[in-house]
Amino acid sequence: MDDELLFILIVIVGILLCVASPWCIEIYTWVKGKSESLFRVLRLKE
């Protein structure tokens, strides 16, 4: 469950930073990479 909460937090923080920052594309790419890494970890745990 902690991984799922972390994923949700990363998405929310990423969206907020994207709105507040001129580096939207870089932040989006970073968040997307982190999200994909988390999904791989969650899949491995299952």
Secondary structure as UniProt FT lines:
FT   HELIX           2..20
FT   HELIX           24..45
//
